[in-house]
C-alpha cells in the first residue's frame, strides 16, 4: 500500500482547494487508491511533477464524485 507523506497530502489539498483537515483521512485514502490505480496501469511510482499531477487529478475526480 502507498504511504502518503504529510507534504504530499498538503500539496494535494492545495490542488483540490480543500482548506480544512476534517477530511484528511478520506483524501489520504483516495490518494493511496490513485497510486494503486496508476501502479495497476503500469505507471511506476516516482512522485515527479507529472506523477503528482496524475495522483492529484484522480484524487480530485473521485473526491468530487463521491456519494
Secondary structure, 3 states (H helix, E strand, C coil): CCCCCHHHHHHHHHHHCCCCCCCHHHHHHHHHHHHHHHHHCCCCCCCCHHHHHHHHHHHHHHHHCCC
